[in-house]
């Protein structure tokens, strides 16, 4: 397992069991939405000072590995 992925935790008592960053209340999903919306990692580091660059890289790695596990069929219109 990638050392980055060790930053992603799943705990039923935090964020309703959704994957989060380092047992903090920052869901991976939310951080990915910020990045997809155009926010840079540098901007997000300013907005969330208790997070580290590696946390955002871990979110990206988690998403990448999750997609590799599933067969995704997207319909583009």
DSSP file (Angstrom, degrees, kcal/mol; ACC not computed):
  #  RESIDUE AA STRUCTURE BP1 BP2  ACC     N-H-->O    O-->H-N    N-H-->O    O-->H-N    TCO  KAPPA ALPHA  PHI   PSI    X-CA   Y-CA   Z-CA
    1    1 A X              0   0    0      0, 0.0     5,-0.1     0, 0.0     2,-0.0   0.000 360.0 360.0 360.0 138.4    0.0    0.0    0.0
    2    2 A X     >  -     0   0    0      1,-0.1     4,-0.8    59,-0.0     3,-0.3  -0.322 360.0-128.2 -61.1 142.7    1.2    3.5   -0.9
    3    3 A X  T >4 S+     0   0    0      1,-0.2     3,-0.5     2,-0.2     4,-0.3   0.818 110.8  60.5 -63.9 -27.9    2.4    5.5    2.1
    4    4 A X  G >4 S+     0   0    0      1,-0.2     3,-1.9     2,-0.2     4,-0.3   0.902  97.2  58.3 -63.2 -39.5    0.1    8.2    0.9
    5    5 A X  G >4 S+     0   0    0     -3,-0.3     3,-1.6     1,-0.3    -1,-0.2   0.741  89.8  71.5 -65.6 -21.4   -2.9    5.9    1.3
    6    6 A X  G << S+     0   0    0     -4,-0.8    -1,-0.3    -3,-0.5    -2,-0.2   0.677  88.7  64.9 -67.4 -13.9   -2.1    5.5    5.0
    7    7 A X  G <  S+     0   0    0     -3,-1.9    15,-3.9    -4,-0.3     2,-0.6   0.640  87.2  82.0 -79.4 -15.4   -3.3    9.1    5.4
    8    8 A X  E <   -A   21   0A   0     -3,-1.6     2,-0.3    -4,-0.3    13,-0.2  -0.816  64.7-177.3 -96.0 125.4   -6.8    8.1    4.3
    9    9 A X  E     -A   20   0A   0     11,-2.9    11,-2.8    -2,-0.6     2,-0.5  -0.876  21.0-153.1-123.9 152.9   -8.8    6.6    7.2
   10   10 A X        +     0   0    0     -2,-0.3     2,-0.4     9,-0.2     9,-0.1  -0.977  24.2 162.1-127.7 117.4  -12.3    5.1    7.5
   11   11 A X    >   -     0   0    0      3,-0.5     3,-2.4    -2,-0.5     6,-0.9  -0.988  37.8-141.1-138.4 121.9  -13.9    5.3   10.9
   12   12 A X  T 3  S+     0   0    0     -2,-0.4     4,-0.2     1,-0.3     6,-0.1   0.755 104.5  55.5 -56.2 -23.3  -17.7    4.9   11.4
   13   13 A X  T 3  S+     0   0    0      3,-0.1     2,-0.5     2,-0.1    -1,-0.3   0.479 101.1  65.6 -88.7  -2.3  -17.6    7.7   14.0
   14   14 A X  S X  S-     0   0    0     -3,-2.4     3,-1.6     1,-0.1    -3,-0.5  -0.982 120.7 -15.3-125.6 125.2  -16.0   10.2   11.6
   15   15 A X  G >  S-     0   0    0     -2,-0.5     3,-2.0     1,-0.3    -1,-0.1   0.830 118.0 -67.8  54.7  36.8  -17.8   11.6    8.6
   16   16 A X  G 3  S-     0   0    0      1,-0.3    -1,-0.3    -4,-0.2    -4,-0.2   0.787  95.4 -56.5  56.7  30.5  -20.4    8.8    8.7
   17   17 A X  G <  S+     0   0    0     -3,-1.6    -1,-0.3    -6,-0.9    -2,-0.2   0.513 100.1 140.1  82.6   4.4  -17.7    6.3    7.8
   18   18 A X    <   -     0   0    0     -3,-2.0    -7,-0.5    -4,-0.3    -1,-0.3  -0.476  67.8 -84.6 -75.5 153.2  -16.7    8.0    4.6
   19   19 A X        +     0   0    0     -9,-0.1     9,-2.5    -2,-0.1    10,-0.5  -0.359  60.1 176.7 -58.0 133.0  -13.0    8.0    3.8
   20   20 A X  E     -AB   9  27A   0    -11,-2.8   -11,-2.9     7,-0.3     2,-0.6  -0.840  34.4 -91.1-135.2 169.4  -11.4   11.0    5.5
   21   21 A X  E >  S-A    8   0A   0      5,-1.8     3,-2.9    -2,-0.3     5,-0.3  -0.768  92.1 -31.6 -90.2 120.8   -8.0   12.5    5.9
   22   22 A X  T 3  S-     0   0    0    -15,-3.9    -1,-0.2    -2,-0.6   -14,-0.1   0.774 113.7 -59.4  45.2  45.5   -6.0   11.3    9.0
   23   23 A X  T 3  S+     0   0    0     -3,-0.3    -1,-0.3     1,-0.2     2,-0.2   0.657 109.4 126.8  60.3  15.8   -9.0   10.7   11.3
   24   24 A X  S <  S-     0   0    0     -3,-2.9     2,-0.8     2,-0.2    -1,-0.2  -0.480  78.3-101.8 -92.6 171.9   -9.8   14.4   10.8
   25   25 A X  S    S+     0   0    0     -2,-0.2     2,-0.5    -5,-0.1    -3,-0.1  -0.271  85.2 113.4 -93.6  49.8  -13.2   15.6    9.7
   26   26 A X        -     0   0    0     -2,-0.8    -5,-1.8    -5,-0.3    -2,-0.2  -0.895  59.5-146.3-119.3  98.1  -12.2   16.2    6.1
   27   27 A X  B  >  -B   20   0A   0     -2,-0.5     4,-1.8    -7,-0.2    -7,-0.3  -0.383  12.7-133.8 -65.7 139.5  -13.9   13.8    3.8
   28   28 A X  H  > S+     0   0    0     -9,-2.5     4,-2.6     1,-0.2     5,-0.2   0.910 106.5  59.6 -55.2 -43.8  -11.8   12.8    0.8
   29   29 A X  H  > S+     0   0    0    -10,-0.5     4,-1.9     1,-0.2    -1,-0.2   0.895 104.7  48.1 -54.4 -45.0  -14.9   13.4   -1.4
   30   30 A X  H  > S+     0   0    0     -3,-0.2     4,-2.0     2,-0.2    -1,-0.2   0.904 110.9  50.0 -65.4 -42.0  -15.0   17.1   -0.4
   31   31 A X  H  X S+     0   0    0     -4,-1.8     4,-2.1     1,-0.2    -1,-0.2   0.887 110.2  50.8 -65.7 -37.8  -11.3   17.7   -1.0
   32   32 A X  H  X S+     0   0    0     -4,-2.6     4,-2.9     1,-0.2    -1,-0.2   0.868 107.3  54.3 -66.0 -35.9  -11.6   16.1   -4.5
   33   33 A X  H  X S+     0   0    0     -4,-1.9     4,-1.8    -5,-0.2    -2,-0.2   0.904 107.5  50.0 -64.4 -40.6  -14.6   18.4   -5.2
   34   34 A X  H  <>S+     0   0    0     -4,-2.0     5,-2.1     2,-0.2     4,-0.3   0.938 113.5  45.7 -60.4 -46.6  -12.5   21.4   -4.3
   35   35 A X  H ><5S+     0   0    0     -4,-2.1     3,-1.4     1,-0.2    -2,-0.2   0.913 112.7  49.7 -64.8 -42.5   -9.7   20.2   -6.6
   36   36 A X  H 3<5S+     0   0    0     -4,-2.9    -1,-0.2     1,-0.3    -2,-0.2   0.806 104.6  60.6 -65.5 -28.8  -12.1   19.3   -9.4
   37   37 A X  T 3<5S-     0   0    0     -4,-1.8    -1,-0.3    -5,-0.2    -2,-0.2   0.518 127.8 -96.3 -77.3  -4.9  -13.6   22.8   -9.0
   38   38 A X  T < 5S+     0   0    0     -3,-1.4    -3,-0.2     1,-0.3     2,-0.2   0.386  76.0 141.2 108.7  -4.0  -10.3   24.4   -9.9
   39   39 A X      < -     0   0    0     -5,-2.1    -1,-0.3    -6,-0.2     2,-0.2  -0.502  46.1-132.1 -70.1 138.9   -8.8   25.1   -6.4
   40   40 A X     >  -     0   0    0     -2,-0.2     4,-2.4     1,-0.1     5,-0.2  -0.492  18.3-114.8 -85.5 161.1   -5.1   24.4   -6.3
   41   41 A X  H  > S+     0   0    0      1,-0.2     4,-2.3     2,-0.2     5,-0.2   0.903 118.8  55.4 -59.5 -39.8   -3.5   22.5   -3.5
   42   42 A X  H  > S+     0   0    0      1,-0.2     4,-1.3     2,-0.2    -1,-0.2   0.904 107.8  48.0 -61.5 -41.6   -1.7   25.7   -2.5
   43   43 A X  H  > S+     0   0    0      1,-0.2     4,-1.6     2,-0.2     3,-0.3   0.926 112.0  49.5 -63.0 -44.7   -5.0   27.5   -2.2
   44   44 A X  H  X S+     0   0    0     -4,-2.4     4,-2.6     1,-0.2    -2,-0.2   0.842 103.9  59.2 -66.6 -33.0   -6.5   24.7   -0.1
   45   45 A X  H  < S+     0   0    0     -4,-2.3    -1,-0.2     1,-0.2     6,-0.2   0.867 107.0  48.4 -62.3 -34.4   -3.5   24.6    2.2
   46   46 A X  H  < S+     0   0    0     -4,-1.3     3,-0.4    -3,-0.3    -1,-0.2   0.847 114.0  45.7 -70.8 -34.5   -4.3   28.2    3.0
   47   47 A X  H  < S+     0   0    0     -4,-1.6     2,-0.4     1,-0.3    -2,-0.2   0.809 123.4  33.9 -77.3 -31.5   -7.9   27.4    3.6
   48   48 A X    ><  +     0   0    0     -4,-2.6     3,-2.2    -5,-0.1    -1,-0.3  -0.711  68.6 176.3-126.4  78.2   -7.2   24.3    5.7
   49   49 A X  T 3  S+     0   0    0     -2,-0.4    -1,-0.1    -3,-0.4    -4,-0.1   0.661  76.0  63.0 -64.3 -16.3   -4.0   25.0    7.6
   50   50 A X  T 3  S+     0   0    0      2,-0.1    -1,-0.3     0, 0.0     2,-0.2   0.489  92.7  81.7 -86.7  -0.5   -4.1   21.7    9.6
   51   51 A X    <   -     0   0    0     -3,-2.2     2,-0.3    -6,-0.2    -3,-0.1  -0.679  69.1-144.7-100.0 159.4   -3.8   19.7    6.3
   52   52 A X    >>  -     0   0    0     -2,-0.2     3,-1.5     1,-0.1     4,-1.1  -0.825  28.6-107.4-120.5 158.6   -0.5   19.0    4.4
   53   53 A X  H >> S+     0   0    0     -2,-0.3     4,-2.0     1,-0.3     3,-0.5   0.877 119.5  58.8 -50.7 -41.9    0.3   18.8    0.8
   54   54 A X  H 3> S+     0   0    0      1,-0.2     4,-2.2     2,-0.2    -1,-0.3   0.778  96.8  62.5 -62.5 -26.8    0.6   15.0    1.1
   55   55 A X  H <> S+     0   0    0     -3,-1.5     4,-1.7     2,-0.2    -1,-0.2   0.911 106.2  44.0 -64.2 -42.1   -3.0   14.8    2.4
   56   56 A X  H <X S+     0   0    0     -4,-1.1     4,-1.9    -3,-0.5    -2,-0.2   0.879 112.6  51.5 -71.3 -37.5   -4.3   16.2   -1.0
   57   57 A X  H  X S+     0   0    0     -4,-2.0     4,-2.4     1,-0.2    -2,-0.2   0.871 107.6  54.2 -63.9 -35.9   -2.0   13.9   -2.9
   58   58 A X  H  X S+     0   0    0     -4,-2.2     4,-2.8     2,-0.2    -2,-0.2   0.883 105.3  53.1 -64.8 -38.8   -3.4   11.0   -0.8
   59   59 A X  H  X S+     0   0    0     -4,-1.7     4,-2.2     2,-0.2    -2,-0.2   0.916 110.6  47.0 -61.8 -42.9   -6.9   12.0   -1.8
   60   60 A X  H  X S+     0   0    0     -4,-1.9     4,-2.3     2,-0.2    -2,-0.2   0.906 113.0  48.4 -65.5 -41.7   -5.9   11.9   -5.5
   61   61 A X  H  X S+     0   0    0     -4,-2.4     4,-2.8     2,-0.2     5,-0.2   0.901 109.9  52.6 -64.6 -40.8   -4.1    8.5   -5.0
   62   62 A X  H  X S+     0   0    0     -4,-2.8     4,-2.4     1,-0.2    -2,-0.2   0.920 110.5  47.6 -60.5 -44.3   -7.2    7.1   -3.2
   63   63 A X  H  X S+     0   0    0     -4,-2.2     4,-2.1     2,-0.2    -2,-0.2   0.911 111.9  50.4 -63.9 -42.1   -9.4    8.2   -6.1
   64   64 A X  H  X S+     0   0    0     -4,-2.3     4,-1.6     1,-0.2    -2,-0.2   0.940 113.0  44.7 -61.0 -48.3   -7.1    6.6   -8.6
   65   65 A X  H  X S+     0   0    0     -4,-2.8     4,-1.2     1,-0.2    -1,-0.2   0.868 110.5  55.3 -66.3 -36.0   -6.9    3.3   -6.8
   66   66 A X  H  X S+     0   0    0     -4,-2.4     4,-0.9    -5,-0.2     3,-0.3   0.901 107.7  49.1 -63.4 -40.5  -10.7    3.3   -6.3
   67   67 A X  H  < S+     0   0    0     -4,-2.1     3,-0.4     1,-0.2    -1,-0.2   0.838 106.5  56.2 -68.9 -32.0  -11.3    3.7  -10.0
   68   68 A X  H  < S+     0   0    0     -4,-1.6    -1,-0.2     1,-0.2    -2,-0.2   0.799 104.5  54.4 -68.0 -27.4   -8.9    0.9  -10.7
   69   69 A X  H  < S+     0   0    0     -4,-1.2     2,-0.4    -3,-0.3    -1,-0.2   0.739 108.4  52.9 -78.0 -23.0  -10.9   -1.4   -8.5
   70   70 A X  S  < S-     0   0    0     -4,-0.9     2,-0.8    -3,-0.4     0, 0.0  -0.855  80.2-124.3-117.8 147.6  -14.2   -0.8  -10.3
   71   71 A X        -     0   0    0     -2,-0.4     2,-0.5     2,-0.0    -3,-0.1  -0.815  33.4-159.8 -86.0 115.8  -15.2   -1.0  -13.9
   72   72 A X        -     0   0    0     -2,-0.8     2,-0.6    -5,-0.2    -5,-0.0  -0.861  13.3-173.5-103.8 128.4  -16.6    2.3  -14.7
   73   73 A X        -     0   0    0     -2,-0.5     2,-0.4     2,-0.0    -2,-0.0  -0.929  11.1-171.8-120.1 105.0  -18.9    2.8  -17.7
   74   74 A X        -     0   0    0     -2,-0.6     2,-0.7     2,-0.0    -2,-0.0  -0.800  16.1-145.5-100.0 137.8  -19.6    6.4  -18.2
   75   75 A X        -     0   0    0     -2,-0.4     2,-0.5     2,-0.0    -2,-0.0  -0.902  16.2-158.3-100.2 114.6  -22.2    7.6  -20.7
   76   76 A X              0   0    0     -2,-0.7    -2,-0.0     1,-0.1     0, 0.0  -0.816 360.0 360.0 -96.0 127.8  -21.0   10.9  -22.3
   77   77 A X              0   0    0     -2,-0.5    -1,-0.1     0, 0.0    -2,-0.0   0.380 360.0 360.0-119.2 360.0  -23.8   13.0  -23.8
